Amino acid sequence: MPTTNEKLAASLSVLKQIQDRGVSVFQASALPELTRVHRERLVRANFLKAVIPGWYMANNPADDAGDSTLWYASMEAFVSAYANARFGSEWEVNPEFSLLRHSGYTSIGMQIVIHATNANNQLLQLPHGCSVFLYQVKRRASTARRVPSASGLLLIPVSEALVRVGASFFEKQPLAAQIAMRQVDLTDLISALLAGGHSVIGGRMAGALRAVGRDDDASQLVATLKAADYVVSESNPFERPLVAISGRRNESPYVQRIQAMWAAMRSAVVDRFADIPAQAPRDVDALIDDISARYVADAYHSLSIEGYRVNASLIEKVRNGNWSPLTHPEDKETQEAMAAKGYAETHKRIRDLIRQVVTASDNPAEALRRDFFQWYVTLFSPSVAAGILKPADLAGYRSSQVFIRNALHVPLGPEAVRDCMPALFDLLVAEEHPGVRAVLGHFIFVFIHPYMDGNGRLSRFLMNCMLTTGGYPWTIVTVQSRRLYLAALEQASTYGNIVPFADLIGGLVASQAAQPLERITQRPESGEWTAPPVAAGL
């Protein structure tokens, strides 16, 4: 007779076959192989979790009950599967959310609105405070022209969505509206306007085109509508002047988004650094000595923020060259030791780069652009040497999606990473203020999240490279500020509010300029301190 473990293993084999087909959220009745016995067994073992009655999602039993990461990663797939089961192909998400996604907005939508003729204006409550509203519309979904997202959501095309949103969208979501107006095809937009007899909306579209710098297109739109006997009165729907977005209109919406964020956020950072004096570094040896003196505290706090169990002894052992997989085989399999060794080697590489920049008076951002790719390689090469990672893991930018633990912000897709990293370096090179280079360079790097791991450490290295070459001290984001640090990054990423992050970093720079941190600060008196788990991939 099979044991309890053998029965669970059999159920897990069935779940694995389902997941191997790319299915993570499903309706139980659609999968006859997942019998009631298998389903109940997996739910009891916490490998399956109910979403709504009859619908389940795969779950990691090791996760905390309050961890929203897996749900946020699965929410849009659930909504897509549910809508398909309920309405077939006759549905689409509302025009507002369609435009957000078309404009490169990646954060989780706490409520997704589905438009369908067979909907019943029903609100479905979902896990972690999320919901989906099934909104009944008279018109059938434009099935021929919908744009499926990576998660399967059926988006309304940009031109049609712009015609269908109200004027309030331009006030509440000016960045998304600006990017959409920059990228919309003029012929498609005019066709959508003519098809619906939208003279008032035509005036709004003409004013919006002119506001984003498409004067010729605005004039052509007005002339075409008037030729069709429409009465058009231009009106600018944007409440405030728009930030300048450089580059081509048809450039990636993700690139346009980070360019606009940089332009909109930089003044808040400049204001925060106004009372923090910067000193042009003259004695390069003194500067490097100061950075080196801060190393142990920096490594402790930076690695502890990531969730590694690190102590001062290990840091010193690595720093002094007294650790290696050969001489200390007991350390070979520990991620902590690999992280500490990679951190030490990367720190040294960055000190060498800072010395070079200050000595030669180079543009620090240009030097960063040339050297940065090797930072990631240096950070993780000890893990490759020890056999923990494969050599292919050093290849570079990630090739799959990542999610940040309990955060609404979802990092960019892998294809967008390759567009946005060069754009980030362009922004850094063009920026003159070292405080802005440091704060926004850190933030935008984490916003993009280009690697599967190490993004937090690399972003703080980037920040300090820009700070020290600009006359500020090497600054440590402390373990004690971790909660505020992650919350501030979430505010900037999801809500576009950079002020909390600028305040946090500016405050740390000012305080540590006056008094460097001790090696270990505010550490519990008894026992070894262990950092709590950190965002996946940070």
C-alpha positions as CSV (number, residue, x, y, z in Angstrom):
1,M,0.0,0.0,0.0
2,P,1.5,3.4,-1.0
3,T,2.7,5.6,1.9
4,T,1.5,9.1,2.5
5,N,4.7,10.5,0.9
6,E,4.3,8.2,-2.1
7,K,0.7,9.4,-2.6
8,L,1.8,13.1,-2.4
9,A,4.6,12.4,-4.9
10,A,2.1,10.9,-7.4
11,S,0.0,14.0,-7.1
12,L,3.0,16.3,-7.5
13,S,3.9,14.4,-10.7
14,V,0.4,15.3,-12.1
15,L,0.9,18.9,-11.1
16,K,4.4,18.9,-12.7
17,Q,2.9,17.7,-16.0
18,I,0.4,20.6,-15.9
19,Q,3.1,23.1,-15.1
20,D,5.3,21.8,-17.9
21,R,2.6,22.9,-20.3
22,G,3.1,26.4,-19.1
23,V,-0.1,26.4,-16.9
24,S,0.2,28.0,-13.5
25,V,-3.5,29.0,-12.8
26,F,-6.3,26.8,-13.9
27,Q,-10.0,25.8,-13.6
28,A,-10.1,22.4,-12.0
29,S,-12.9,21.2,-14.3
30,A,-10.8,21.8,-17.4
31,L,-8.1,19.4,-16.2
32,P,-9.5,15.9,-15.8
33,E,-6.1,14.5,-14.9
34,L,-6.1,16.6,-11.7
35,T,-8.7,14.5,-9.9
36,R,-10.4,15.6,-6.8
37,V,-8.2,13.3,-4.7
38,H,-5.0,14.8,-6.3
39,R,-6.4,18.3,-5.8
40,E,-7.3,17.9,-2.2
41,R,-4.0,16.3,-1.4
42,L,-2.1,19.1,-3.0
43,V,-4.2,21.7,-1.3
44,R,-3.6,20.1,2.1
45,A,0.2,20.1,1.4
46,N,0.0,23.7,0.3
47,F,1.2,23.0,-3.2
48,L,-2.1,24.3,-4.6
49,K,-4.0,27.3,-3.4
50,A,-7.6,28.3,-4.2
51,V,-8.1,31.6,-6.0
52,I,-11.9,31.6,-6.3
53,P,-14.2,28.5,-6.1
54,G,-13.2,26.0,-8.8
55,W,-9.9,27.9,-9.7
56,Y,-6.5,27.1,-8.3
57,M,-2.9,28.3,-8.7
58,A,0.4,26.5,-8.0
59,N,2.0,27.5,-4.7
60,N,5.3,27.2,-3.0
61,P,4.6,25.7,0.5
62,A,7.7,27.3,1.9
63,D,6.4,30.8,1.3
64,D,4.8,32.8,4.1
65,A,1.1,33.0,4.1
66,G,1.2,36.8,3.6
67,D,3.7,36.7,0.7
68,S,2.0,38.2,-2.3
69,T,4.8,37.5,-4.8
70,L,3.4,34.3,-6.4
71,W,-0.1,35.7,-6.7
72,Y,1.1,39.0,-8.3
73,A,3.1,36.8,-10.7
74,S,0.0,34.8,-11.6
75,M,-2.8,37.4,-11.4
76,E,-2.9,38.4,-15.0
77,A,-2.7,34.8,-16.2
78,F,-5.7,34.0,-14.0
79,V,-7.7,36.9,-15.3
80,S,-6.9,35.9,-18.9
81,A,-7.8,32.3,-18.2
82,Y,-11.0,33.2,-16.4
83,A,-12.2,35.6,-19.1
84,N,-11.5,33.0,-21.8
85,A,-13.5,30.4,-19.9
86,R,-16.3,32.8,-19.2
87,F,-16.5,34.8,-22.5
88,G,-14.5,32.8,-25.1
89,S,-12.8,35.4,-27.3
90,E,-15.4,38.1,-26.9
91,W,-13.7,40.2,-24.2
92,E,-11.0,42.8,-23.7
93,V,-9.5,44.8,-20.9
94,N,-10.7,48.4,-20.5
95,P,-9.1,51.1,-22.6
96,E,-7.4,52.8,-19.6
97,F,-5.5,49.7,-18.6
98,S,-4.7,48.9,-22.2
99,L,-3.0,52.3,-22.6
100,L,-1.0,51.8,-19.4
101,R,0.4,48.5,-20.7
102,H,1.0,49.9,-24.2
103,S,3.0,52.8,-22.5
104,G,5.4,50.5,-20.7
105,Y,3.7,50.6,-17.3
106,T,4.5,47.2,-15.7
107,S,3.1,47.5,-12.1
108,I,0.4,45.2,-10.9
109,G,-3.2,46.5,-11.4
110,M,-5.0,45.9,-8.2
111,Q,-8.3,45.9,-10.1
112,I,-8.5,44.8,-13.7
113,V,-11.7,45.7,-15.6
114,I,-12.9,43.3,-18.3
115,H,-15.3,44.5,-21.0
116,A,-17.7,42.0,-22.5
117,T,-21.2,42.0,-23.9
118,N,-22.1,39.0,-21.8
119,A,-20.6,40.4,-18.5
120,N,-23.0,41.2,-15.6
121,N,-21.2,44.1,-13.8
122,Q,-19.9,41.6,-11.2
123,L,-17.0,42.3,-8.9
124,L,-14.8,39.2,-8.1
125,Q,-12.6,39.6,-5.0
126,L,-9.2,38.0,-5.5
127,P,-6.3,37.3,-3.1
128,H,-4.2,40.1,-1.5
129,G,-6.8,42.8,-2.0
130,C,-7.0,42.4,-5.8
131,S,-10.2,42.2,-7.8
132,V,-11.5,41.9,-11.4
133,F,-14.7,43.7,-12.5
134,L,-16.7,42.2,-15.3
135,Y,-18.2,45.2,-17.0
136,Q,-21.1,44.8,-19.5
137,V,-20.7,46.8,-22.7
138,K,-23.1,47.1,-25.7
139,R,-20.4,46.9,-28.4
140,R,-18.7,43.6,-29.1
141,A,-15.0,43.4,-28.6
142,S,-12.8,44.4,-31.6
143,T,-11.5,40.8,-31.9
144,A,-9.6,41.4,-35.2
145,R,-7.3,44.2,-33.8
146,R,-6.8,43.3,-30.1
147,V,-3.2,43.0,-28.9
148,P,-2.5,40.1,-26.5
149,S,-0.1,40.9,-23.7
150,A,2.6,38.5,-22.6
151,S,0.2,37.2,-19.8
152,G,-2.7,36.7,-22.3
153,L,-4.7,39.9,-21.5
154,L,-6.4,41.1,-24.6
155,L,-5.5,44.8,-25.0
156,I,-7.4,47.4,-27.1
157,P,-5.1,48.9,-29.8
158,V,-3.5,52.2,-29.0
159,S,-5.6,54.2,-31.5
160,E,-8.9,52.8,-30.4
161,A,-8.1,53.1,-26.7
162,L,-7.1,56.7,-27.0
163,V,-10.5,57.5,-28.6
164,R,-12.4,55.5,-25.9
165,V,-10.7,57.0,-22.8
166,G,-12.1,60.1,-21.2
167,A,-10.3,63.4,-20.8
168,S,-9.6,62.5,-17.2
169,F,-7.0,59.9,-18.3
170,F,-4.8,62.6,-19.6
171,E,-4.9,64.3,-16.2
172,K,-4.5,61.2,-14.0
173,Q,-2.0,59.3,-16.2
174,P,-0.1,62.0,-18.1
175,L,3.0,59.9,-18.7
176,A,1.1,57.0,-20.1
177,A,-1.0,59.4,-22.3
178,Q,2.1,61.2,-23.5
179,I,3.8,58.0,-24.5
180,A,0.7,56.7,-26.2
181,M,0.3,60.0,-28.2
182,R,3.9,59.8,-29.3
183,Q,3.6,56.3,-30.6
184,V,0.1,56.1,-32.1
185,D,-0.1,55.8,-35.8
186,L,-1.8,58.8,-37.3
187,T,-3.7,56.8,-40.0
188,D,-5.1,54.4,-37.4
189,L,-6.1,57.3,-35.1
190,I,-7.9,59.2,-37.8
191,S,-9.7,55.9,-38.9
192,A,-10.9,55.4,-35.3
193,L,-12.2,58.9,-35.1
194,L,-14.0,58.8,-38.4
195,A,-15.5,55.4,-37.7
196,G,-17.2,56.7,-34.5
197,G,-18.1,60.3,-35.6
198,H,-15.9,61.7,-32.8
199,S,-15.6,65.4,-33.5
200,V,-15.1,66.5,-29.9
201,I,-12.6,63.7,-29.2
202,G,-10.9,64.6,-32.5
203,G,-10.2,68.1,-31.1
204,R,-8.8,66.5,-28.0
205,M,-6.5,64.2,-30.0
206,A,-5.3,67.1,-32.1
207,G,-4.5,69.1,-29.0
208,A,-2.7,66.1,-27.4
209,L,-0.7,65.5,-30.6
210,R,0.4,69.1,-30.6
211,A,1.3,68.9,-26.9
212,V,3.7,66.0,-27.5
213,G,5.4,67.8,-30.4
214,R,3.6,66.3,-33.4
215,D,2.4,69.6,-34.8
216,D,2.3,68.5,-38.4
217,D,0.3,65.4,-37.5
218,A,-2.1,67.5,-35.4
219,S,-2.8,69.8,-38.4
220,Q,-3.2,66.9,-40.7
221,L,-5.7,65.2,-38.4
222,V,-7.8,68.5,-38.1
223,A,-7.7,69.0,-41.9
224,T,-8.9,65.4,-42.6
225,L,-11.7,65.6,-40.1
226,K,-12.9,69.0,-41.5
227,A,-12.7,67.5,-45.0
228,A,-15.1,64.8,-43.7
229,D,-17.5,67.7,-42.6
230,Y,-16.6,67.4,-38.9
231,V,-16.5,70.5,-36.7
232,V,-13.2,70.4,-34.8
233,S,-12.1,72.6,-31.9
234,E,-8.7,71.8,-30.6
235,S,-8.2,71.4,-26.9
236,N,-5.1,70.3,-24.9
237,P,-6.2,67.6,-22.5
238,F,-3.0,67.7,-20.5
239,E,-3.4,69.6,-17.2
240,R,0.3,70.5,-16.8
241,P,3.3,71.0,-19.2
242,L,4.9,67.7,-20.2
243,V,8.4,66.6,-19.5
244,A,10.7,66.4,-22.5
245,I,11.2,62.8,-23.9
246,S,14.2,62.6,-26.2
247,G,14.7,60.1,-29.0
248,R,12.3,58.8,-31.7
249,R,8.6,58.7,-31.4
250,N,8.5,55.0,-32.3
251,E,11.2,54.1,-29.7
252,S,10.4,51.5,-27.1
253,P,7.7,52.7,-24.7
254,Y,9.9,51.4,-21.9
255,V,12.8,53.6,-23.0
256,Q,10.4,56.6,-23.3
257,R,9.1,55.9,-19.8
258,I,12.5,55.9,-18.1
259,Q,13.6,59.0,-20.0
260,A,10.4,60.8,-18.8
261,M,10.8,59.6,-15.3
262,W,14.4,60.9,-15.2
263,A,13.3,64.3,-16.5
264,A,10.4,64.5,-14.1
265,M,12.3,63.3,-11.0
266,R,15.6,65.1,-11.2
267,S,14.5,68.4,-9.7
268,A,13.4,66.7,-6.5
269,V,16.9,65.1,-6.2
270,V,18.7,68.4,-6.9
271,D,16.6,70.1,-4.2
272,R,17.4,67.3,-1.7
273,F,21.2,67.6,-2.4
274,A,21.2,71.4,-2.3
275,D,22.3,71.5,1.4
276,I,24.8,68.6,1.1
277,P,28.2,70.1,0.1
278,A,30.2,68.2,-2.4
279,Q,34.0,68.5,-2.4
280,A,36.0,67.9,-5.5
281,P,38.3,65.0,-4.7
282,R,41.9,66.2,-4.9
283,D,43.9,63.6,-3.0
284,V,43.0,60.3,-4.7
285,D,45.0,58.2,-2.2
286,A,43.0,59.7,0.7
287,L,39.8,59.1,-1.2
288,I,40.6,55.4,-1.8
289,D,41.8,55.0,1.8
290,D,38.5,56.4,3.0
291,I,36.5,54.0,0.7
292,S,38.6,51.1,1.9
293,A,38.0,52.0,5.6
294,R,34.3,51.8,5.0
295,Y,34.4,48.5,3.3
296,V,33.6,46.1,6.1
297,A,30.5,48.0,7.2
298,D,29.5,48.4,3.6
299,A,29.8,44.7,2.9
300,Y,28.0,43.7,6.1
301,H,25.0,46.0,5.5
302,S,24.8,45.5,1.7
303,L,24.9,41.7,1.9
304,S,22.6,41.6,4.9
305,I,20.0,43.7,3.0
306,E,20.1,40.9,0.4
307,G,19.2,38.3,3.0
308,Y,22.7,36.7,3.2
309,R,23.8,35.6,6.7
310,V,27.1,37.4,6.8
311,N,29.3,38.2,9.8
312,A,32.4,40.4,10.2
313,S,34.6,37.3,10.5
314,L,33.7,36.0,7.1
315,I,34.1,39.5,5.5
316,E,37.6,39.9,7.0
317,K,38.6,36.4,6.0
318,V,37.7,37.1,2.4
319,R,39.1,40.6,2.5
320,N,42.5,39.3,3.7
321,G,42.7,36.5,1.2
322,N,42.4,33.8,3.9
323,W,39.4,32.1,2.2
324,S,39.2,30.0,-0.8
325,P,37.2,26.9,-1.8
326,L,40.5,24.9,-1.8
327,T,41.8,25.9,1.6
328,H,38.4,26.0,3.3
329,P,36.3,23.3,1.6
330,E,33.6,23.7,4.3
331,D,32.8,27.1,2.8
332,K,32.6,25.9,-0.8
333,E,28.9,25.1,-0.9
334,T,27.8,28.2,1.1
335,Q,26.1,31.0,-0.8
336,E,27.2,33.4,1.9
337,A,30.9,32.8,1.2
338,M,30.5,33.1,-2.5
339,A,28.6,36.3,-2.1
340,A,31.2,37.8,0.2
341,K,34.1,36.8,-2.1
342,G,32.4,38.3,-5.1
343,Y,31.5,41.4,-3.2
344,A,35.1,41.9,-2.1
345,E,36.5,41.5,-5.7
346,T,33.9,43.8,-7.2
347,H,34.5,46.4,-4.5
348,K,38.2,46.3,-5.4
349,R,37.4,46.7,-9.1
350,I,35.3,49.7,-8.4
351,R,37.9,51.3,-6.2
352,D,40.4,50.9,-9.1
353,L,37.8,52.5,-11.5
354,I,37.2,55.5,-9.1
355,R,41.0,56.0,-8.8
356,Q,41.3,56.1,-12.6
357,V,38.3,58.5,-13.1
358,V,39.6,61.0,-10.4
359,T,43.2,60.8,-11.5
360,A,42.4,61.4,-15.2
361,S,39.3,63.6,-14.6
362,D,37.3,61.3,-16.8
363,N,33.5,61.5,-17.2
364,P,32.5,59.0,-14.5
365,A,29.4,57.8,-16.4
366,E,31.5,57.1,-19.5
367,A,33.9,55.1,-17.5
368,L,31.0,53.3,-15.8
369,R,29.5,52.4,-19.2
370,R,32.8,50.9,-20.3
371,D,33.4,48.9,-17.2
372,F,30.0,48.0,-15.8
373,F,29.4,44.7,-17.6
374,Q,32.4,43.3,-15.8
375,W,31.0,44.2,-12.4
376,Y,28.3,41.5,-12.7
377,V,30.9,39.0,-14.0
378,T,33.2,39.8,-11.1
379,L,30.4,39.6,-8.5
380,F,29.4,36.1,-9.5
381,S,32.5,34.5,-10.9
382,P,33.4,33.0,-7.5
383,S,30.2,31.0,-7.6
384,V,31.0,29.8,-11.1
385,A,34.6,28.8,-9.9
386,A,33.1,26.9,-7.0
387,G,30.6,25.0,-9.2
388,I,27.5,26.6,-7.7
389,L,26.6,28.5,-10.9
390,K,27.2,27.5,-14.5
391,P,29.5,29.5,-16.7
392,A,26.5,30.4,-18.9
393,D,25.1,32.3,-15.9
394,L,27.7,35.0,-16.5
395,A,26.5,35.7,-20.0
396,G,24.7,38.9,-19.0
397,Y,21.2,40.3,-18.9
398,R,18.4,37.9,-17.8
399,S,16.3,36.1,-20.4
400,S,13.1,35.5,-18.3
401,Q,10.7,37.5,-16.2
402,V,11.4,38.2,-12.5
403,F,9.1,39.5,-9.7
404,I,10.0,41.4,-6.6
405,R,8.7,40.0,-3.3
406,N,5.5,41.7,-2.1
407,A,6.0,44.6,-4.5
408,L,3.4,45.9,-7.0
409,H,6.2,47.0,-9.3
410,V,7.1,44.3,-11.9
411,P,10.5,44.7,-13.5
412,L,10.7,45.0,-17.3
413,G,10.5,42.0,-19.5
414,P,13.8,40.6,-20.8
415,E,13.3,42.1,-24.3
416,A,12.8,45.6,-22.7
417,V,16.0,45.2,-20.6
418,R,18.1,45.2,-23.7
419,D,16.6,48.4,-24.9
420,C,16.6,50.2,-21.6
421,M,20.1,49.5,-20.2
422,P,21.9,51.5,-23.0
423,A,19.3,54.3,-22.5
424,L,20.2,54.3,-18.8
425,F,23.9,54.8,-19.5
426,D,22.9,57.6,-22.0
427,L,21.0,59.4,-19.2
428,L,23.9,59.0,-16.8
429,V,26.4,60.4,-19.3
430,A,24.2,63.4,-20.1
431,E,23.5,64.2,-16.5
432,E,25.7,66.8,-14.9
433,H,24.7,66.6,-11.2
434,P,26.5,63.8,-9.3
435,G,23.7,63.5,-6.8
436,V,21.2,62.9,-9.6
437,R,23.5,60.4,-11.3
438,A,23.7,58.5,-8.0
439,V,20.1,58.5,-6.9
440,L,18.3,58.1,-10.2
441,G,21.0,55.8,-11.6
442,H,20.4,53.5,-8.6
443,F,16.6,53.8,-8.9
444,I,16.3,53.3,-12.7
445,F,18.7,50.4,-12.5
446,V,16.6,48.6,-10.0
447,F,13.4,49.6,-11.9
448,I,14.9,47.8,-15.0
449,H,16.2,44.9,-12.9
450,P,18.5,43.6,-15.6
451,Y,19.9,40.5,-13.9
452,M,18.3,37.5,-12.2
453,D,20.4,38.2,-9.1
454,G,22.7,40.9,-7.7
455,N,20.6,43.9,-8.8
456,G,20.6,45.5,-5.3
457,R,24.3,45.2,-4.8
458,L,25.1,46.4,-8.3
459,S,22.8,49.4,-8.0
460,R,24.4,50.4,-4.7
461,F,27.9,50.0,-6.3
462,L,26.7,52.2,-9.2
463,M,25.3,54.8,-6.7
464,N,28.6,55.0,-4.8
465,C,30.7,55.2,-8.0
466,M,28.7,58.2,-9.0
467,L,28.8,59.7,-5.4
468,T,32.5,59.4,-4.8
469,T,33.6,60.7,-8.2
470,G,31.3,63.6,-7.6
471,G,32.7,64.7,-4.3
472,Y,30.4,62.8,-1.9
473,P,31.5,60.0,0.5
474,W,31.0,56.3,-0.1
475,T,27.5,55.9,1.5
476,I,26.1,52.7,3.0
477,V,22.4,51.8,2.9
478,T,22.1,50.3,6.4
479,V,20.2,47.2,7.4
480,Q,18.2,49.3,9.8
481,S,16.9,51.4,6.9
482,R,16.0,48.4,4.8
483,R,12.2,48.7,5.3
484,L,12.2,52.4,4.4
485,Y,14.6,51.7,1.5
486,L,12.4,49.0,-0.1
487,A,9.3,51.1,0.5
488,A,10.9,54.2,-1.1
489,L,11.9,52.2,-4.2
490,E,8.3,50.9,-4.4
491,Q,7.0,54.5,-4.2
492,A,9.2,55.6,-7.0
493,S,8.6,52.5,-9.2
494,T,4.8,52.2,-8.9
495,Y,3.7,55.7,-8.1
496,G,6.4,57.9,-9.7
497,N,7.2,59.5,-6.3
498,I,11.0,59.8,-6.0
499,V,10.9,62.1,-2.9
500,P,11.1,59.4,-0.2
501,F,14.1,57.7,-2.0
502,A,15.9,61.0,-2.5
503,D,15.3,61.9,1.1
504,L,16.6,58.5,2.4
505,I,19.7,58.5,0.2
506,G,20.4,62.2,0.8
507,G,20.0,61.8,4.6
508,L,22.5,58.8,4.6
509,V,25.0,60.8,2.5
510,A,24.8,63.8,4.8
511,S,25.1,61.8,8.0
512,Q,27.9,59.5,6.8
513,A,29.8,62.5,5.5
514,A,29.9,63.7,9.1
515,Q,30.4,60.4,10.8
516,P,31.3,57.1,9.0
517,L,29.5,54.0,10.2
518,E,31.1,51.6,12.6
519,R,31.8,48.2,11.2
520,I,28.5,46.8,12.7
521,T,25.9,49.1,13.9
522,Q,22.9,48.5,16.1
523,R,23.5,44.8,16.2
524,P,21.7,42.6,18.8
525,E,23.9,41.8,21.8
526,S,23.2,38.1,21.8
527,G,23.6,35.8,18.9
528,E,24.4,36.4,15.2
529,W,22.0,38.8,13.4
530,T,20.3,37.4,10.4
531,A,18.6,39.6,7.8
532,P,15.0,38.8,6.8
533,P,14.3,37.4,3.3
534,V,14.6,40.0,0.6
535,A,12.9,40.6,-2.7
536,A,13.5,37.9,-5.2
537,G,16.2,39.0,-7.7
538,L,17.0,42.2,-5.9
